[in-house]
Amino acid sequence: MNRWQKIAWYNLAVITVTLILTGIVIGILTIVAGMPKALCGLGFLGFFGFMGLSPLIFRNKDEKVEFDERDRLINMRAVLGAYSLFWLIFTAACMVPWFIIGPSGSIPVNVLPMMLMAIAMILTLIHSVLILFQYGRKEKNHE
């Protein structure tokens, strides 16, 4: 398993743990402190905090080649797929509240950071799944 596959699996694990912790924290702290305080520390606790550690954890310790043309092509296709789906998700995130509330209504400001975090998680999830899907079940050396 190469570095990019390890990072993709790590991203999927961080997203899963973040969703579980978010559910637990929202379930407990919403009752005690209210929703804005419940969402206060999730950026450091889960997704954004641990996601930044992946280049440090999976850095290239040897002096061997980190990735070749095939790895670069796989990453570019995954980025293109995530970028293409970003516009669909972003458009839906902007238009769904408008359809639900209507043109004369308003939404709470607390919804906007939650939408941003959800879109970032979805894009990272799509990018990681596309990387793992393109590599398939075999390792790079066994093709």
SENULUM-945225 format. One record per atom (N, C-alpha, C, O): y, z, x. Coordinates in Angstrom, 1 decimal. Atoms other than C-alpha are relative to their C-alpha. Layout:
BEGIN
<<Y,Z,X>>
...
# end
This chain:
BEGIN
<<-1.2,0.0,0.8>>
<<0.0,0.0,0.0>>
<<1.2,0.0,0.9>>
<<1.4,0.8,1.8>>
<<-1.2,0.0,-0.8>>
<<3.3,-1.0,1.5>>
<<1.1,0.9,-0.5>>
<<1.0,1.6,-1.5>>
<<-1.2,-0.9,0.3>>
<<6.7,0.8,1.4>>
<<0.5,-0.2,-1.4>>
<<0.8,0.7,-2.1>>
<<-0.6,0.3,1.2>>
<<8.0,-1.0,-1.6>>
<<-0.9,0.4,-1.2>>
<<-0.4,0.8,-2.3>>
<<0.9,-0.5,1.0>>
<<4.9,-0.2,-3.7>>
<<0.1,1.5,-0.1>>
<<0.1,2.1,-1.2>>
<<-0.1,-1.5,0.0>>
<<5.2,3.5,-2.7>>
<<1.3,0.4,-0.7>>
<<1.3,1.4,-1.4>>
<<-1.2,-0.4,0.6>>
<<8.8,3.6,-3.7>>
<<0.0,-0.3,-1.5>>
<<0.5,0.5,-2.3>>
<<0.1,0.3,1.5>>
<<8.0,1.9,-7.1>>
<<-0.8,1.1,-0.7>>
<<-0.5,1.5,-1.7>>
<<0.8,-1.1,0.6>>
<<5.2,4.5,-7.8>>
<<0.8,1.3,0.0>>
<<0.8,2.1,-1.0>>
<<-0.8,-1.2,0.0>>
<<7.6,7.3,-6.7>>
<<1.1,-0.1,-1.1>>
<<1.3,0.9,-1.8>>
<<-1.0,0.2,1.1>>
<<10.3,5.9,-9.1>>
<<-0.6,0.3,-1.3>>
<<0.0,1.0,-2.2>>
<<0.7,-0.2,1.3>>
<<7.8,5.9,-12.0>>
<<-0.3,1.5,-0.2>>
<<-0.2,2.0,-1.3>>
<<0.3,-1.4,0.1>>
<<6.8,9.5,-11.2>>
<<1.3,0.8,-0.3>>
<<1.3,1.7,-1.1>>
<<-1.2,-0.7,0.2>>
<<10.4,10.7,-11.0>>
<<0.5,-0.2,-1.4>>
<<1.0,0.7,-2.1>>
<<-0.5,0.2,1.3>>
<<11.3,9.0,-14.3>>
<<-0.9,0.8,-1.0>>
<<-0.3,1.3,-2.0>>
<<0.9,-0.8,0.9>>
<<8.2,10.6,-16.0>>
<<0.4,1.4,0.0>>
<<0.5,2.1,-1.1>>
<<-0.3,-1.4,-0.1>>
<<9.0,14.0,-14.7>>
<<1.4,0.3,-0.6>>
<<1.6,1.3,-1.3>>
<<-1.3,-0.2,0.6>>
<<12.7,13.6,-15.7>>
<<0.0,0.0,-1.5>>
<<0.6,0.8,-2.2>>
<<0.1,0.1,1.4>>
<<11.8,12.6,-19.2>>
<<-0.6,1.3,-0.6>>
<<-0.2,1.8,-1.6>>
<<0.6,-1.2,0.5>>
<<9.5,15.6,-19.6>>
<<1.0,1.2,0.2>>
<<1.1,2.0,-0.8>>
<<-1.0,-1.1,-0.2>>
<<12.1,18.0,-18.1>>
<<1.2,-0.1,-1.0>>
<<1.7,0.9,-1.5>>
<<-1.1,0.2,0.9>>
<<14.8,16.5,-20.3>>
<<-0.4,0.5,-1.4>>
<<0.4,1.2,-2.1>>
<<0.5,-0.5,1.3>>
<<12.7,17.2,-23.4>>
<<-0.1,1.5,-0.1>>
<<0.3,2.1,-1.1>>
<<0.2,-1.4,0.0>>
<<12.0,20.7,-22.4>>
<<1.4,0.7,0.0>>
<<1.7,1.6,-0.7>>
<<-1.4,-0.6,-0.1>>
<<15.7,21.5,-21.4>>
<<0.7,-0.2,-1.3>>
<<1.4,0.8,-1.7>>
<<-0.7,0.2,1.2>>
<<17.1,19.9,-24.5>>
<<-0.6,0.9,-1.1>>
<<0.2,1.4,-1.9>>
<<0.6,-0.8,1.1>>
<<14.6,21.7,-26.7>>
<<0.4,1.5,0.1>>
<<0.6,2.2,-0.9>>
<<-0.3,-1.4,-0.1>>
<<15.3,25.1,-25.2>>
<<1.6,0.3,0.0>>
<<2.0,1.2,-0.7>>
<<-1.4,-0.3,-0.1>>
<<19.0,25.0,-24.3>>
<<0.9,-0.5,-1.2>>
<<2.0,0.1,-1.4>>
<<-0.8,0.4,1.2>>
<<20.2,23.2,-27.4>>
<<0.1,1.2,-1.0>>
<<1.1,1.4,-1.6>>
<<0.0,-1.1,0.9>>
<<19.2,26.2,-29.4>>
<<1.0,1.1,0.6>>
<<1.7,1.8,-0.2>>
<<-0.8,-1.1,-0.6>>
<<20.9,28.6,-26.9>>
<<1.5,-0.3,0.2>>
<<2.4,0.4,-0.2>>
<<-1.3,0.3,-0.5>>
<<23.9,26.8,-25.5>>
<<0.7,-1.2,-0.6>>
<<1.9,-1.4,-0.5>>
<<-0.6,1.3,0.6>>
<<24.5,23.5,-27.4>>
<<-0.4,-1.2,0.9>>
<<-0.7,-1.0,2.1>>
<<0.4,1.3,-0.7>>
<<23.8,19.9,-26.4>>
<<0.8,-0.3,1.3>>
<<0.1,-0.6,2.2>>
<<-0.7,0.3,-1.3>>
<<26.6,19.3,-23.8>>
<<-0.4,0.8,1.2>>
<<-0.6,0.3,2.3>>
<<0.5,-0.9,-1.1>>
<<25.5,22.3,-21.7>>
<<-1.4,-0.3,0.4>>
<<-1.8,-0.1,1.5>>
<<1.4,0.3,-0.3>>
<<21.9,21.3,-22.0>>
<<-0.2,-1.2,0.9>>
<<-1.1,-1.3,1.7>>
<<0.0,1.2,-0.9>>
<<22.6,17.9,-20.4>>
<<0.7,0.1,1.3>>
<<0.7,-0.8,2.0>>
<<-0.9,-0.2,-1.2>>
<<24.8,19.3,-17.7>>
<<-0.7,-0.3,1.3>>
<<-0.1,-1.0,2.1>>
<<0.6,0.0,-1.3>>
<<22.4,19.6,-14.8>>
<<-1.1,-1.1,0.2>>
<<-1.8,-1.1,1.2>>
<<1.2,0.9,-0.1>>
<<19.9,16.8,-15.5>>
<<0.2,-1.1,1.1>>
<<-0.8,-1.6,1.6>>
<<-0.2,1.0,-1.1>>
<<21.5,14.4,-13.0>>
<<-0.5,0.5,1.3>>
<<-1.1,-0.3,2.1>>
<<0.4,-0.6,-1.3>>
<<20.8,16.7,-10.1>>
<<-1.5,0.4,-0.1>>
<<-2.3,0.3,0.8>>
<<1.3,-0.5,0.2>>
<<17.6,18.1,-11.6>>
<<-1.1,-1.2,0.1>>
<<-2.2,-1.0,0.6>>
<<1.0,1.0,0.1>>
<<15.8,14.8,-12.2>>
<<0.3,-1.3,0.6>>
<<0.3,-1.5,1.8>>
<<-0.1,1.4,-0.4>>
<<16.6,11.1,-12.1>>
<<0.9,-0.3,1.2>>
<<0.4,-0.7,2.2>>
<<-0.9,0.4,-1.0>>
<<19.7,10.7,-10.0>>
<<-0.2,0.8,1.3>>
<<0.1,0.3,2.4>>
<<0.1,-0.8,-1.2>>
<<19.0,13.6,-7.6>>
<<-1.2,-0.4,0.8>>
<<-1.0,-0.6,2.0>>
<<1.2,0.4,-0.7>>
<<15.4,12.7,-6.6>>
<<-0.1,-1.5,0.3>>
<<-0.8,-1.8,1.3>>
<<0.1,1.5,-0.3>>
<<15.8,8.9,-6.8>>
<<0.7,-0.3,1.3>>
<<0.3,-1.3,2.0>>
<<-0.7,0.3,-1.2>>
<<18.2,9.0,-3.9>>
<<-0.8,0.4,1.3>>
<<-0.5,0.0,2.4>>
<<0.8,-0.4,-1.1>>
<<15.5,10.6,-1.7>>
<<-1.0,-1.0,0.4>>
<<-1.6,-0.9,1.5>>
<<1.1,0.9,-0.3>>
<<13.1,7.7,-1.8>>
<<0.2,-0.8,1.3>>
<<-0.8,-1.0,2.0>>
<<-0.1,0.6,-1.3>>
<<14.6,5.8,1.2>>
<<-0.3,0.9,1.2>>
<<-0.8,0.5,2.2>>
<<0.3,-1.0,-1.0>>
<<14.3,9.0,3.2>>
<<-1.5,0.4,0.1>>
<<-2.0,0.5,1.2>>
<<1.4,-0.4,0.1>>
<<10.8,9.9,2.1>>
<<-0.9,-1.2,0.6>>
<<-1.8,-0.9,1.3>>
<<0.8,1.1,-0.3>>
<<9.4,6.4,2.6>>
<<0.6,-0.9,1.1>>
<<0.5,-2.2,1.0>>
<<-0.7,0.8,-1.1>>
<<11.4,5.2,5.7>>
<<-1.1,-0.5,0.9>>
<<-2.2,0.1,1.0>>
<<0.9,0.7,-0.9>>
<<9.7,3.0,8.2>>
<<0.0,0.8,1.3>>
<<1.0,0.8,2.1>>
<<0.1,-0.9,-1.1>>
<<8.5,5.4,10.9>>
<<-0.5,-0.8,1.3>>
<<-0.2,-0.4,2.4>>
<<0.4,0.8,-1.1>>
<<6.9,2.7,13.1>>
<<1.0,-1.1,0.3>>
<<2.0,-1.3,-0.5>>
<<-0.9,1.2,-0.3>>
<<8.6,-0.3,14.7>>
<<-0.6,-1.3,-0.5>>
<<-0.2,-2.4,0.0>>
<<0.6,1.2,0.6>>
<<6.5,-2.7,12.7>>
<<0.9,-0.6,-1.0>>
<<1.9,0.0,-1.5>>
<<-0.9,0.7,1.0>>
<<8.0,-5.3,10.3>>
<<-0.1,0.8,-1.3>>
<<-1.2,1.1,-1.8>>
<<0.0,-0.7,1.3>>
<<9.1,-3.6,7.1>>
<<-0.3,-0.8,-1.2>>
<<-1.1,-0.4,-2.0>>
<<0.4,1.0,1.1>>
<<8.8,-6.6,4.8>>
<<0.2,-1.4,0.5>>
<<1.0,-1.7,1.4>>
<<0.0,1.4,-0.4>>
<<8.2,-10.3,5.1>>
<<0.7,-0.8,-1.2>>
<<1.2,-0.2,-2.1>>
<<-0.6,0.9,1.0>>
<<9.3,-13.3,3.0>>
<<-0.6,0.2,-1.4>>
<<0.1,0.2,-2.4>>
<<0.7,-0.2,1.2>>
<<6.7,-12.6,0.3>>
<<0.6,1.3,-0.7>>
<<0.8,1.3,-1.9>>
<<-0.6,-1.2,0.5>>
<<8.0,-9.0,-0.1>>
<<1.4,-0.2,-0.5>>
<<1.8,0.4,-1.5>>
<<-1.4,0.3,0.4>>
<<11.6,-10.2,-0.2>>
<<0.0,-0.8,-1.3>>
<<0.9,-0.5,-2.2>>
<<0.0,0.8,1.2>>
<<10.7,-12.7,-2.9>>
<<-0.4,0.8,-1.2>>
<<0.1,0.7,-2.3>>
<<0.4,-0.9,1.1>>
<<8.9,-10.1,-5.0>>
<<1.1,0.9,-0.4>>
<<1.4,1.1,-1.6>>
<<-1.2,-0.8,0.4>>
<<11.9,-7.8,-4.8>>
<<1.1,-0.7,-0.7>>
<<1.7,-0.2,-1.6>>
<<-1.0,0.8,0.7>>
<<14.3,-10.6,-5.7>>
<<-0.4,-0.3,-1.4>>
<<0.5,-0.3,-2.3>>
<<0.5,0.3,1.4>>
<<12.2,-11.5,-8.7>>
<<0.1,1.2,-0.9>>
<<0.5,1.1,-2.1>>
<<-0.1,-1.2,0.8>>
<<12.1,-7.9,-9.8>>
<<1.4,0.4,-0.3>>
<<1.7,0.8,-1.4>>
<<-1.4,-0.2,0.2>>
<<15.8,-7.5,-9.4>>
<<0.6,-1.0,-1.1>>
<<1.3,-0.6,-1.9>>
<<-0.4,1.0,1.0>>
<<16.4,-10.7,-11.4>>
<<-0.5,0.3,-1.4>>
<<0.2,0.2,-2.3>>
<<0.5,-0.4,1.3>>
<<14.1,-9.5,-14.1>>
<<0.7,1.2,-0.6>>
<<1.0,1.2,-1.8>>
<<-0.7,-1.2,0.4>>
<<15.8,-6.1,-14.3>>
<<1.4,-0.3,-0.4>>
<<1.9,0.2,-1.4>>
<<-1.3,0.4,0.3>>
<<19.2,-7.7,-14.2>>
<<0.1,-0.8,-1.3>>
<<1.0,-0.6,-2.1>>
<<0.1,0.8,1.2>>
<<18.3,-10.1,-17.0>>
<<-0.2,0.9,-1.2>>
<<0.5,0.7,-2.2>>
<<0.2,-0.9,1.1>>
<<17.0,-7.3,-19.2>>
<<1.1,1.0,-0.2>>
<<1.3,1.5,-1.3>>
<<-1.2,-0.9,0.1>>
<<20.1,-5.2,-18.4>>
<<0.9,-0.5,-1.1>>
<<1.4,0.4,-1.8>>
<<-1.0,0.4,1.0>>
<<22.3,-7.4,-20.5>>
<<-0.5,0.1,-1.4>>
<<0.3,0.3,-2.3>>
<<0.5,-0.3,1.4>>
<<20.0,-7.2,-23.5>>
<<0.1,1.4,-0.4>>
<<0.5,1.7,-1.5>>
<<-0.1,-1.4,0.3>>
<<19.8,-3.5,-23.2>>
<<1.4,0.5,-0.2>>
<<1.7,1.3,-1.1>>
<<-1.4,-0.4,0.1>>
<<23.5,-3.1,-22.6>>
<<0.6,-0.4,-1.3>>
<<1.4,0.3,-1.9>>
<<-0.6,0.5,1.2>>
<<24.4,-5.3,-25.5>>
<<-0.5,0.8,-1.2>>
<<0.2,1.2,-2.1>>
<<0.6,-0.8,1.1>>
<<22.0,-3.3,-27.8>>
<<0.6,1.4,0.0>>
<<0.9,1.9,-1.1>>
<<-0.6,-1.3,-0.1>>
<<23.4,0.0,-26.5>>
<<1.5,0.0,-0.5>>
<<1.9,1.0,-1.1>>
<<-1.3,0.1,0.5>>
<<26.9,-1.2,-27.4>>
<<0.1,-0.3,-1.5>>
<<1.0,0.2,-2.2>>
<<-0.1,0.5,1.4>>
<<26.2,-2.8,-30.7>>
<<-0.7,0.9,-1.0>>
<<-0.3,0.9,-2.2>>
<<0.7,-0.8,1.0>>
<<23.7,-0.4,-32.3>>
<<0.9,1.1,-0.6>>
<<0.8,1.3,-1.8>>
<<-0.9,-1.0,0.6>>
<<26.2,2.4,-32.7>>
<<1.1,-0.6,-0.9>>
<<1.4,0.0,-2.0>>
<<-1.0,0.7,0.9>>
<<28.7,-0.1,-34.2>>
<<-0.7,-0.4,-1.3>>
<<0.0,-0.3,-2.3>>
<<0.7,0.3,1.2>>
<<26.1,-1.2,-36.7>>
<<-0.3,1.2,-0.8>>
<<-0.2,1.2,-2.1>>
<<0.4,-1.2,0.7>>
<<25.1,2.3,-37.6>>
<<1.3,0.7,-0.6>>
<<1.3,1.1,-1.8>>
<<-1.2,-0.7,0.4>>
<<28.6,3.9,-37.8>>
<<1.0,-0.9,-0.7>>
<<1.7,-0.5,-1.6>>
<<-0.9,1.0,0.6>>
<<30.6,0.8,-38.7>>
<<1.3,-0.1,0.8>>
<<1.5,0.7,1.8>>
<<-1.2,0.3,-0.8>>
<<33.9,-0.6,-37.4>>
<<1.1,1.1,-0.1>>
<<1.9,1.2,0.8>>
<<-1.1,-1.0,0.1>>
<<36.1,2.3,-38.7>>
<<-0.5,1.4,0.4>>
<<0.3,2.3,0.4>>
<<0.5,-1.4,-0.4>>
<<33.9,5.2,-37.5>>
<<0.2,0.2,1.5>>
<<0.8,-0.6,2.2>>
<<-0.1,-0.4,-1.4>>
<<33.8,6.9,-34.1>>
<<-1.3,0.7,0.4>>
<<-2.0,1.3,-0.4>>
<<1.1,-0.7,-0.6>>
<<31.1,8.2,-31.8>>
<<0.4,1.1,0.9>>
<<1.5,1.0,1.5>>
<<-0.4,-1.1,-0.9>>
<<31.1,11.4,-29.8>>
<<0.0,-0.5,1.5>>
<<-0.8,-1.4,1.8>>
<<-0.1,0.4,-1.4>>
<<32.1,11.0,-26.1>>
<<-1.3,0.4,0.7>>
<<-1.6,-0.2,1.7>>
<<1.3,-0.4,-0.6>>
<<28.8,12.8,-25.2>>
<<-1.1,-1.1,0.0>>
<<-2.0,-1.0,0.8>>
<<1.0,1.1,0.1>>
<<26.9,9.7,-26.2>>
<<0.0,-0.9,1.1>>
<<-1.0,-1.5,1.6>>
<<-0.2,1.0,-1.0>>
<<28.3,7.5,-23.5>>
<<-0.7,0.3,1.3>>
<<-1.4,-0.5,1.8>>
<<0.8,-0.2,-1.2>>
<<26.9,9.3,-20.4>>
<<-1.5,0.0,-0.3>>
<<-2.3,-0.4,0.6>>
<<1.4,0.1,0.3>>
<<23.5,9.6,-22.2>>
<<-0.4,-1.5,0.0>>
<<-1.5,-1.8,0.4>>
<<0.3,1.5,0.0>>
<<23.6,5.8,-22.8>>
<<-0.1,-0.5,1.4>>
<<-1.0,-1.3,1.8>>
<<0.0,0.4,-1.4>>
<<24.4,5.3,-19.1>>
<<-1.2,0.4,0.7>>
<<-1.9,-0.4,1.4>>
<<1.2,-0.5,-0.7>>
<<21.6,7.5,-17.9>>
<<-1.3,-0.7,-0.5>>
<<-2.2,-1.0,0.2>>
<<1.2,0.7,0.6>>
<<19.1,5.9,-20.3>>
<<-0.1,-1.4,0.5>>
<<-1.2,-1.9,0.8>>
<<0.0,1.4,-0.5>>
<<20.1,2.4,-19.2>>
<<-0.4,0.0,1.5>>
<<-1.2,-0.9,1.9>>
<<0.4,-0.1,-1.4>>
<<19.8,3.4,-15.5>>
<<-1.5,0.3,0.2>>
<<-2.2,-0.3,1.0>>
<<1.5,-0.3,-0.1>>
<<16.3,4.9,-16.1>>
<<-0.8,-1.3,-0.4>>
<<-1.8,-1.6,0.2>>
<<0.7,1.1,0.4>>
<<15.2,1.8,-18.0>>
<<0.0,-1.1,1.0>>
<<-1.0,-1.8,1.3>>
<<0.0,1.1,-1.0>>
<<16.4,-0.6,-15.3>>
<<-0.8,0.4,1.2>>
<<-1.5,-0.5,1.7>>
<<0.9,-0.4,-1.1>>
<<14.7,1.4,-12.6>>
<<-1.5,-0.1,-0.3>>
<<-2.3,-0.5,0.5>>
<<1.3,0.1,0.5>>
<<11.6,1.5,-14.7>>
<<-0.5,-1.5,0.0>>
<<-1.6,-1.8,0.5>>
<<0.3,1.5,0.0>>
<<11.7,-2.3,-15.2>>
<<-0.2,-0.5,1.4>>
<<-1.2,-1.3,1.7>>
<<0.1,0.4,-1.4>>
<<12.3,-2.9,-11.5>>
<<-1.3,0.4,0.6>>
<<-2.0,-0.4,1.3>>
<<1.2,-0.5,-0.6>>
<<9.4,-0.7,-10.4>>
<<-1.2,-0.6,-0.6>>
<<-2.2,-1.0,0.1>>
<<1.1,0.6,0.7>>
<<7.0,-2.1,-13.0>>
<<-0.2,-1.5,0.5>>
<<-1.3,-1.9,0.7>>
<<0.1,1.4,-0.4>>
<<7.8,-5.7,-12.0>>
<<-0.4,-0.1,1.4>>
<<-1.2,-1.0,1.8>>
<<0.5,0.0,-1.4>>
<<7.3,-4.9,-8.3>>
<<-1.5,0.2,0.0>>
<<-2.3,-0.5,0.7>>
<<1.4,-0.3,0.0>>
<<3.9,-3.3,-9.0>>
<<-0.8,-1.1,-0.7>>
<<-1.9,-1.4,-0.3>>
<<0.7,1.1,0.7>>
<<2.9,-6.1,-11.4>>
<<-0.1,-1.2,0.9>>
<<-1.2,-1.9,0.9>>
<<0.1,1.1,-0.9>>
<<3.7,-8.8,-8.8>>
<<-0.9,0.2,1.1>>
<<-1.6,-0.8,1.6>>
<<1.0,-0.3,-1.1>>
<<1.7,-7.1,-6.1>>
<<-1.4,0.0,-0.5>>
<<-2.3,-0.3,0.2>>
<<1.3,-0.1,0.5>>
<<-1.2,-6.7,-8.4>>
<<-0.8,1.2,0.5>>
<<-0.2,2.1,1.0>>
<<0.8,-1.1,-0.4>>
<<-4.1,-4.4,-7.8>>
<<-0.4,0.0,1.5>>
<<-0.7,1.0,2.1>>
<<0.4,0.1,-1.4>>
<<-4.9,-5.7,-4.3>>
<<1.2,0.4,0.9>>
<<2.4,0.3,0.6>>
<<-1.0,-0.2,-1.0>>
<<-3.1,-4.6,-1.2>>
<<0.5,-1.3,0.6>>
<<-0.2,-2.3,0.5>>
<<-0.5,1.2,-0.7>>
<<-1.0,-7.0,0.8>>
<<-0.9,-0.6,1.0>>
<<-0.9,-1.8,1.1>>
<<0.8,0.5,-1.1>>
<<-3.5,-7.3,3.6>>
<<-1.3,-0.6,-0.5>>
<<-2.0,-1.3,0.3>>
<<1.3,0.4,0.5>>
<<-6.5,-8.1,1.4>>
<<0.1,-1.3,-0.9>>
<<-0.8,-1.6,-1.7>>
<<-0.2,1.2,0.8>>
<<-5.2,-11.4,-0.1>>
<<-0.6,-1.2,0.7>>
<<-0.6,-2.3,0.2>>
# end
